């Protein structure tokens, strides 16, 4: 019996058989590898410290695509009983994982990490305590390279003592992240873009909360943009002072169109604000103080001293303030009505804005302002803030064409004076201020100035005797250019009250100069 001759397989058949075998091996390897990945992940989670718990709903690895998808990721960090940070991620996708490079060279190279639906609840107590993360096993790689990290649907809240102190909704994108292995502590970032669509922050110790609308920070464009910033008190304005037991400035403000250009975004992480220009499009600012309460004890810092002691380093070429309405209102120590001083159309520039000078920096910060006092006339001022301790502050400026009757609200309710008539044509001032006293002079020109003294602050009844003295002996009705300058000049010589704020020091230095321009000006109140 003859054996049937075998038919040799064609090359194409061999290829098909090889491909089939390879597919079987890959499929088998795929399921085996997936099983191994699940096992390794679960083992790693079980090995975490007791204070750190990580769970997930489902895990989907794909060796063929170099991807890993985790759904329902939950992280719970509770280093102390009753206090914990919680993080949840709806979907975590890691794409472009180079598994062979990880196995061969222990380098984690990932194309992208996308996190969607990220919610973080932070414990204010733990943040204040700066509780570190527990020590964990070293990761199985020497370095990590990540092309992009993108976080969408980000919602962060911080819970303080019995109330929420911070909340934010937004997104984050970080490019070209390089992280050195454990213990080396090196992290570099190629670019960062952060957007907070809305955020609120309770400012510590001042009973005020800040609300932000659409904050954008982009390192590649070197900019910061903020549509709106609003600050409001957290309780009734008079209640804040009573709760603290002393006088305090209570702010209510709205700012819009805030931008910072040529900003070194990465330097912010090292507490350095370095930029070419800060611009604020416009503001509406109200400040209230209750003078019926005692002054807070202790010496108040001068502005330059306050700048020097800031934890952040400022280095900005120019800061520009857009059209601003500013109102300062206070309740007098005596009287039953508040008085308010208002400045309309206030604009200004600060150049440069620096607080820790280095060699080659100018000796002064120059601040120029211009506005309209009580919506009448104009006032301009240039203030030089010294960058070197011991140098004096320098102030000069002028009021022009001010209808003094516009000042009756603060004059009557805070000073007990009624201004019947008067036009301040010009009031120029020059003085220097140091830690101890202010010295300088003023030069004025006015017409038809008639002032009455009220029987009580905030009242309407005129004290006829004192009013007669004001009109006939103390305040001449006219001081025009026909008089020599010596008759229109006042001397600024004012000793600083170190328990008062700089604004009080500045204003009263000016008022002392005005009073000294009258021969019996020392009889004037205030």
Helices and strands as residue ranges (DSSP letters): H 11-46, E 52-55, E 58-62, E 67-80, E 83-95, H 99-105, E 107-123, H 124-129, E 143-159, E 164-180, E 187-203, E 208-218, E 223-233, H 237-244, E 250-261, G 266-270, E 272-290, H 303-308, E 313-331, E 338-351, E 353-354, E 364-373, E 376-386, E 393-403, G 404-407, H 408-410, I 411-415, E 417-433, E 437-453, H 464-469, I 470-474, G 485-487, E 489-495, H 502-516, G 521-523
